[in-house]
């Protein structure tokens, strides 16, 4: 087990509100950059936040405009359309270096910058595209850091949902709820799992799965994914143990059961 994974697992033992999001994100990055110094990267965020000021007497709208102007116009952060699936878009140090990222990591930078100025910005785990929102007291301002801080109405969110998932998709209140720190980290890990899987880098996929299990040791999805990755890596005994455990824990209407049973059939044939 790597040092980064061990430290990440220890961090996940804390209550959600006691976990520093940027610190945890940098531990994810250390799975790729073993010599990465988290303290130096956190200082970069501090120094960046120190480059601009926010007048507390201004309105919430003005605060959002100030954040957007600084981060996207002055600092030049932007969505990485050309290399969206590049794993570097999920590593906070790379995002700070390259000033490019995907919705969730640009949102992370946005939240960290806001936090350092005492502004109430939280993550929103919107389906298909991570967002943030500024809490105004009586309401909220929904913001898309991937699109240079565009402010979204609820109608725009519903239209975006339908464009991703079809005309029958309906905007649910939980889609715009504030995401917990662990939910944000889980989504970051899922993005990396997918990116590494498409590159057939199963060792890296396994690391992301193990980090996911550190967040939620009872996760059936992570158990299933680990079993499937073990199968792809030729670690047949471990694959069989995980997939059998998944079957034992799953309800009979679980849609993943068919694939898991098929994988176990393949395993039995290979191990005979």
N, C-alpha and C positions, 0 to 999 in steps of 0.2 A: 504494500500500500504506500502510495507516494506521500511525501510530507504535506503537500498541498491538500490532499484528500483527508489526511488525518486532522489537519487544522480546521478544514471546512466542517468536518463531522463534529468537532468540539464546539465550533461556533453555532452549529445548528441545534445544539442541546439547550441553547438559551431561549427564553421567550422571544417572540417575534419582535417586540418593540425594543429589545435589547441588542438586536443584531444590526450592525452598521452595514448598510447595503453596499456601499462602495468597497469596503474591506472584503466582504464576501465575494463580490464580483471579481476582485483582484486575485482571490484565491482560485477562482475558476481559471483566470488567465494564467496562473502559475502552473497549471497542468501543461501548458504549452511553453511557457517561459520560466524554467525552474529557478533562475537567478533573479527573478523580478522582485524588487523591493517595494512592498506595499506602502511603506511610509513615504517614500519618495514620490510615488504616484498620488498619494493623498495630498501631499504638499502642492502638487501641480494643480489640483482642484482648488485648494486654498488660495494659491497665487492667482489663478484665473478669476476667482470670485472677488479678489481684491482689486481687480482692474476696473471695476465699475461700482457705482453707488446707486442705491435705491432710496428715494425719499419716502419715508414712512407715511407722510401725509397725503401722498398721491393715491388715486383710486386703484382698485384691483386691475382694471383695464389698463391703466397706465403702467402698472408693474409688469403686466404681461408684455406690453409693447416694449418696455425697457429690456426685459430678458431676451425677447426675440431679436431686438436690434443688436444687442451685445453678442449673443451666441451665434447668430446666423449671418449678420452683416459684418460686424467688426471682427469676430473670430473666424468666421467662414465655415462653421460646421454645416454639413449637408448629408442628405441621404445618399447612400452608395448604390445608385441604380445599376451601374455597369457590372459590379461584382457583388450583387446582393447576397449570394450564397457563400461568399468567402468567409471562413471561420474568423478571420481577423475582425470582422464587423461585430463579433460578439465579445471581444476582449477589450476591456476598458482602456488598458494602456495603449493598444493599437488605435482605438477610436480617438484618444487624446493626441496621439502622434499624427495620425492621418487626417483627423477632422472629418472622418466619414464613418457612417454606421448604419444600422438598421433601426426600425422604430424603437425597439426596447432599449438599445444602448444610448441612442440619442436622448431618449426620455430619461434615462438614468443620469446622464450629464445634466440635463435640464433640472431634474429634481435636486441633484447635489448642489448645483449653483443656487437654486432657490433656497435650499435649506440653510446655506451659509449666509443668507440675507434675511432669514427668519420669515420667508414667504411660504404660505400654506399650499404647496404643490404636492400632489400625490399621484402615484401611478394608477393607470386604468387598464386592466387586462381585457381590452376589447377584442372580440373574436377576429382573428386574421390580421390585426394591426394594432400594436400597443400604442396607447395614448397617455396623456396626463391631464389633470384638471387642477385649476386654482380654486380653492374653497373660499367663497366670498362671504360666508356667514349664512345669509338667507338663500344663497344659490351657489352656482359653480360656473366656471368658464372651462370648456373642454378644448384642449389644445393638442395639435399634432406636430410634435417636434421633427418628425421625418419630413414634413412639408413646411419647413421653416417657421414653425410655430403657428400655423394656420388655426384660427378659432373656428370650431365646428358647432353648428346648431344641432339639436336633437334630430331634426329632419335630415341633415347631412349625414349624421351617424346612421340613421335608418337606411338611407340610400346606399351608403357604403356597405352596410351589412348585406343588403339585397344584391349588390354587385358581386360580393364574394360568395354568397351562399344561395342565391336564387330569390325569385320574387316572393316566395312563400315565407321567407325569413322575417321574423318580427323582433323588433327591439325590445329586449327584456331589461328591467331595472338593474339586474345583476351585471349586465354587460358594461354598465358605466359606474359600477361600484369601485370604491378605493381598493386597490390590490394590496395584500400584505407583503411584507419583505420576502417571506418564503415563497409566496405565489410568484413574485417577480423572478426570483432566482430559479424556480422550477421552469418557468417559461424560457429563461435564458438557456438553461441546460437542454431543454427540448429542441430549441433552435440548433444548438451545437450537435446534438444527437443526429438530427436530420442531415445536417451539413456533412458530418463525418461519415454517416451511413452512405450517402450518395457518392462519397469518395472511396467507399469500401475500406475505410480505416476503422476496423472493428475494435482494435485496442483502445482507440480514443472514444469510440461509442461506449465501450464498457466503462471507462472512467466517468463519463457523463452520467451513465445509469447509476453507478455507485454513489456519485454525489447526490443524485436524485433520491436514492434510498437513505442517504444521511438526512435529507430534509424530511422524508416521510418513510420510516422503516416499514410501515404497514402497507405501503402502496402495492396493490396487485399489478398495476400497469408496469411498474419498474421491475417487479419480479418476473413478469412475463417477458419484458424486453431483455432482461439479463439472460434468461434462459435461451431466448432466440439468438442472442449474440454469442453465447457460449456454443450453440449449435454451429453457427457460421465459422467460429474459430476452431472447431474440431474438439472442443472440450466436452465430450459427450456425457460423461458421468455428471458433471455439474449442470449441464443443460437438462438432463433428465430429472435431476433433483428439483430444480427450479420450476420446470413445467409441470411436474406432478404436484408440487406444492401449490402452484397456481390453480390447477384443477380442483384441488381439495378446498380451496378458499372461494371458489367462484360460484355464483348462483347459476341455476340451469339455463336461464335465458341470456347469459352473457354471450354477446355476438362474437367474441374472440375465441370461444371454446373450439369452434371448428378448426381454426388454424393451429391451435395448440395441440389438439388431438392428432392432427395430420403430422405435425412436427414430431410428436412422440412415436407415431407409427414409423416414420423415417428413422428415428433414432434406434428403435428396436431392430430394424432391418440392418442397420449399420453395425450394431453391437453384437449381433448373433454370430 
